[in-house]
Amino acid sequence: MFVCKLNPLTEEDALEIIFGRFGKIKKCEVIRDWKTGDSLSYAFIEYETKEVRVRVRTEIDHSSSMKVSRGGCGRRVNKPTSRWTIC
């Protein structure tokens, strides 16, 4: 699962706490600049099963702090948002 619009200070352990409540996480990785090590403000989360991923998208779709984007995260928006986007 692709998670974007993260705070640059967000670490893997925080994402594991937040997304681990849905099911067992197989891998969680915040993507970083290879030279500086700074976060690029997105991450990939892999669950043990597809069913968990589907449940995450459904439950987050009803959340006010996060949103599910079915059109992809690559689109530009004119105004900034503080909400995470799950793709």
Order of alpha helices (4+ residues) and beta strands (2+ residues): beta-alpha-beta-beta-alpha-beta-beta
